[in-house]
Amino acid sequence: MKYKHIVVVKRGPPENLRIEECDLRDPLAKEVRVKVLACSVCQPDVQNRYGLSPFAPKAPYEPGCAIVGVADAVGPGAVRAVPGAKIATYPAFGGYAEYVYLPESRLVPVPPSLHPVETAPVVLNYLTAYQALHRRAKVKAGDKVLIIGASGGCGTAFLDLGRLAGLKMYGVASGGKSSIVTQFGAISIDYQKEDFVEVMRRAEPDGLDFIFDGMGGDYVNRAFPLLRRGGVLVEYGNPLSFRGLLRLLVIVLMLNLLPNGRMIKVYGAGFALFYRKPFLEDWAILFRLLEAGKIRPVISGKFPLLEAARANVLLESGQVVGNLVLVAPELLR
Ligand SMILES: NC(=O)c1ccc[n+]([C@@H]2O[C@H](COP(=O)([O-])OP(=O)(O)OC[C@H]3O[C@@H](n4cnc5c(N)ncnc54)[C@H](OP(=O)(O)O)[C@@H]3O)[C@@H](O)[C@H]2O)c1
């Protein structure tokens, strides 16, 4: 039997995403064959495809960083995975596929009642927002926060989780997307018409408690002085290259040495690949919140799994609000 998956055949635009066929084999020892039900289409997929990431893989490679699926076949010695169980995982690559093979240790149990499409954005985008808010920043109700890149996959997760945490939120987004920012109870700042620095200085003259930035570049230096003494900026945006990463680390070092009581911290979900415990705890919390209806990911488009190229074109167009999800054909019927 064969199955299909998507391969980036060379770096560049979405036309370099091709459908290829592979043999469906039995899982190896301690491995699980997962039938993919939903896979997020994320900005890191796009950035990697253009080589715009410090750790971008060389082509050919299989993209797709966050999936929800079902354990389809379990290899010898894989003792915890049960065939038919719903699972999620953040493999970083390989999710744009009908099937993936993963070590059992990489799988995260998903409550059976959760819908795969709603769960997919939780695996990376909500995890990023949750850990930035609660592990890096340690927010508490009433804190004044600024979210830069508020209309995107991660940005809307920050807004949703920030609303739940009782934060006073400001969100930087383009004017056409301001309604999604205000829907979560945040104050929208249109970066195309207003200077967010001036707006924030007027609105919060005593300074912000926290800033969450996914855009990087100029935003870091411009936003940092908006913090109150003791305030923290959490940078989670991709620095786009190895040089960009070094530059960011130098900026972090310099800003943290200033005797002004403000701090900058960097967040990377990539640590989930090495250090599992806090990630497993936080996925479990997020799945419970989703099950209880306390969070609701914004999903603005669903595409058949093998139409990943079309979904990538849309994400690159800059028109997407929230998340796009690739879906197994049986869930689209
Ligand atoms: N650290 C981690 O572990 C981690 C995890 C996931 C993602 N990321 C990174 O986080 C960043 C955002 O990812 P995402 O998935 O949220 O991307 P996304 O869904 O594409 O959203 C990005 C948003 O940024 C907004 N934007 C674009 N230019 C802007 C500007 N100049 N000022 C303010 N907003 C602007 C866009 O909409 P509008 O401009 O139209 O409002 C868009 O909604 C990426 O760099 C990604 O690699 C990091």
The ligand as an SDF file (V2000), in Angstrom:
LIG
                    3D

 48 52  0  0  0  0  0  0  0  0999 V2000
    9.0840   30.9020   19.3670 N   0  0  0  0  0  0  0  0  0  0  0  0
    8.2710   29.9260   18.9720 C   0  0  0  0  0  0  0  0  0  0  0  0
    8.3140   28.8250   19.4760 O   0  0  0  0  0  0  0  0  0  0  0  0
    7.3070   30.2090   17.8600 C   0  0  0  0  0  0  0  0  0  0  0  0
    6.1720   29.4210   17.6710 C   0  0  0  0  0  0  0  0  0  0  0  0
    5.2860   29.7600   16.6410 C   0  0  0  0  0  0  0  0  0  0  0  0
    5.5690   30.8590   15.8450 C   0  0  0  0  0  0  0  0  0  0  0  0
    6.7080   31.5670   16.0460 N   0  0  0  0  0  0  0  0  0  0  0  0
    7.0400   32.7470   15.2570 C   0  0  0  0  0  0  0  0  0  0  0  0
    6.1470   33.7880   15.6020 O   0  0  0  0  0  0  0  0  0  0  0  0
    5.9640   34.6420   14.4890 C   0  0  0  0  0  0  0  0  0  0  0  0
    4.4700   34.7950   14.2070 C   0  0  0  0  0  0  0  0  0  0  0  0
    3.9590   33.5090   13.8810 O   0  0  0  0  0  0  0  0  0  0  0  0
    2.4170   33.2820   13.5690 P   0  0  0  0  0  0  0  0  0  0  0  0
    2.2610   31.8200   13.3410 O   0  0  0  0  0  0  0  0  0  0  0  0
    1.5660   33.9720   14.5590 O   0  0  0  0  0  0  0  0  0  0  0  0
    2.3160   34.0220   12.1550 O   0  0  0  0  0  0  0  0  0  0  0  0
    1.0180   34.4520   11.3340 P   0  0  0  0  0  0  0  0  0  0  0  0
   -0.1290   33.5980   11.7160 O   0  0  0  0  0  0  0  0  0  0  0  0
    1.4120   34.5470    9.9160 O   0  0  0  0  0  0  0  0  0  0  0  0
    0.7330   35.8900   11.8980 O   0  0  0  0  0  0  0  0  0  0  0  0
    1.6360   36.9380   11.8100 C   0  0  0  0  0  0  0  0  0  0  0  0
    0.8200   38.2170   11.9530 C   0  0  0  0  0  0  0  0  0  0  0  0
    1.6650   39.3130   12.0040 O   0  0  0  0  0  0  0  0  0  0  0  0
    0.9850   40.4230   11.4290 C   0  0  0  0  0  0  0  0  0  0  0  0
    1.9740   41.3710   10.9290 N   0  0  0  0  0  0  0  0  0  0  0  0
    2.6820   41.3250    9.7680 C   0  0  0  0  0  0  0  0  0  0  0  0
    3.4980   42.3980    9.7050 N   0  0  0  0  0  0  0  0  0  0  0  0
    3.3150   43.1010   10.8590 C   0  0  0  0  0  0  0  0  0  0  0  0
    3.8710   44.2740   11.3920 C   0  0  0  0  0  0  0  0  0  0  0  0
    4.7860   44.9800   10.7200 N   0  0  0  0  0  0  0  0  0  0  0  0
    3.4410   44.6900   12.6000 N   0  0  0  0  0  0  0  0  0  0  0  0
    2.5260   44.0070   13.2980 C   0  0  0  0  0  0  0  0  0  0  0  0
    1.9370   42.8850   12.8540 N   0  0  0  0  0  0  0  0  0  0  0  0
    2.3380   42.4420   11.6410 C   0  0  0  0  0  0  0  0  0  0  0  0
    0.1520   39.8280   10.3010 C   0  0  0  0  0  0  0  0  0  0  0  0
   -1.0950   40.4240   10.1110 O   0  0  0  0  0  0  0  0  0  0  0  0
   -1.4350   41.9840    9.9280 P   0  0  0  0  0  0  0  0  0  0  0  0
   -0.1750   42.6950    9.6710 O   0  0  0  0  0  0  0  0  0  0  0  0
   -2.3200   42.0420    8.7300 O   0  0  0  0  0  0  0  0  0  0  0  0
   -2.1170   42.3670   11.1820 O   0  0  0  0  0  0  0  0  0  0  0  0
   -0.1140   38.4030   10.7890 C   0  0  0  0  0  0  0  0  0  0  0  0
   -1.4360   38.2410   11.2570 O   0  0  0  0  0  0  0  0  0  0  0  0
    6.7660   34.0130   13.3450 C   0  0  0  0  0  0  0  0  0  0  0  0
    8.0350   34.6240   13.2840 O   0  0  0  0  0  0  0  0  0  0  0  0
    6.9100   32.5630   13.7730 C   0  0  0  0  0  0  0  0  0  0  0  0
    8.0450   31.9060   13.2490 O   0  0  0  0  0  0  0  0  0  0  0  0
    7.5710   31.2820   17.0390 C   0  0  0  0  0  0  0  0  0  0  0  0
  1  2  1  0
  2  3  2  0
  2  4  1  0
  4  5  1  0
  4 48  2  0
  5  6  2  0
  6  7  1  0
  7  8  2  0
  8  9  1  0
  8 48  1  0
  9 10  1  0
  9 46  1  0
 10 11  1  0
 11 12  1  0
 11 44  1  0
 12 13  1  0
 13 14  1  0
 14 15  2  0
 14 16  1  0
 14 17  1  0
 17 18  1  0
 18 19  2  0
 18 20  1  0
 18 21  1  0
 21 22  1  0
 22 23  1  0
 23 24  1  0
 23 42  1  0
 24 25  1  0
 25 26  1  0
 25 36  1  0
 26 27  1  0
 26 35  1  0
 27 28  2  0
 28 29  1  0
 29 30  1  0
 29 35  2  0
 30 31  1  0
 30 32  2  0
 32 33  1  0
 33 34  2  0
 34 35  1  0
 36 37  1  0
 36 42  1  0
 37 38  1  0
 38 39  2  0
 38 40  1  0
 38 41  1  0
 42 43  1  0
 44 45  1  0
 44 46  1  0
 46 47  1  0
M  CHG  2   8   1  16  -1
M  END
$$$$
